């Protein structure tokens, strides 16, 4: 029986990596998955954080890892620090 265009809503379509929806790959670019814990770093932590650690943090949250280390630190502070 035809569902009149509802087939795509009923049947999961494969992702770009060929896996059906629901079977996500952590290493896939552009996929956001909220980690279990929100980062609890202070402004001082971000300002002294080594570049590799900032890269890991941004990657963990599916955020862009571009620019120099100062740009990445400012981006992380803007994304994760709450105003007082």
Buried (B, 14 or more C-beta within 10 A) or exposed (E): EEEEEEEEEEEEEEBEEEEEEEEEEEEEEEEEEEEEEEBEBEEEBBEEBEEEBBBEBBBEBBBEEEEEEEEBBEBBBEEBBEEE
